[in-house]
Amino acid sequence: MNFRRSSMMVLPSSGGTGARRSSCVLLSSAGLPQEPVTVYVVRLSPPCRAVWIYLAQNKIPYNLIDVDYSQNNPDLAEKNPHESVPTMIDGDIVVFEGQAILRYLSSRYTNYASYGSTLAQRMQVESVIAWASSELHRIVGYRCAYPQSLEKYSLASRAATEVLVKSGIEQLITTLETLEKHYLKDKSFLCGNRLTMADIVVATTLIQAEWVGFSFRMWPKVSKWLHAVAKVEFWEDVHKTHDEYVKELKEALD
């Protein structure tokens, strides 16, 4: 998959957006930025997709800049020395890492939309997001999907990579058991019976396992929950690049 770096204006609209570009009239809204925030992204990255969905659903005006990791990115490096994505620029404020960006957007612009109305609810959502952004992404991404799909993350030998992936799949299975038997035991969503940002962050992370043909059918509650989360507004548009990449990987194996 070729990650191209390009600048574009992407603004939320009442209907679906295009995967590469969409437009609408920029409306002035109390509490929202008058100028679009700028977000550096790799569209195959779960944290980038989660931030993108939050911006779109909450009608926060934004520009996306696609980052190509096969090239130097001096513009991004100037703003974030780690050159990690997502990185967001809002005026003179720079925020990087998905969890931090979501916290910033929810506290500054949306009055914690999709986080809950009470401190207890928000802290539960924050906790699940923190877990998904660290441990879950390490398991699904860096121990399962990326070593098999992206040469950059493979180990020195094929045997070592296979050991890493096997360990990652074992950890993923344990995690799915926890989701099935604890979080979704008697609830429709991870933090209650209403969808929150925790569901979107966890779901965008989990589906990286689709890169290696992993199926969630053995966990019916997880499967039902994933199906429900994938119906949220803008999900299809934000995940178009992911879906295309999964299709490419499947065709390569046929």
QUIMO-V973946 format. One record per run of one state. SS is the DSSP state (alpha for helix, beta for strand, coil for the rest). FROM is the first residue (numbers start at 0). TO is the last residue. If there is no record, write none. Layout:
SS;FROM;TO, SS;FROM;TO
This chain:
coil;0;5, beta;6;9, coil;10;20, beta;21;21, coil;22;35, beta;36;40, coil;41;44, alpha;45;56, coil;57;60, beta;61;65, coil;66;72, alpha;73;78, coil;79;85, beta;86;89, coil;90;91, beta;92;95, coil;96;96, alpha;97;107, coil;108;117, alpha;118;148, coil;149;149, alpha;150;152, coil;153;156, alpha;157;182, coil;183;187, beta;188;188, coil;189;190, beta;191;191, coil;192;195, alpha;196;211, coil;212;218, alpha;219;228, coil;229;233, alpha;234;237, coil;238;238, alpha;239;252, coil;253;253
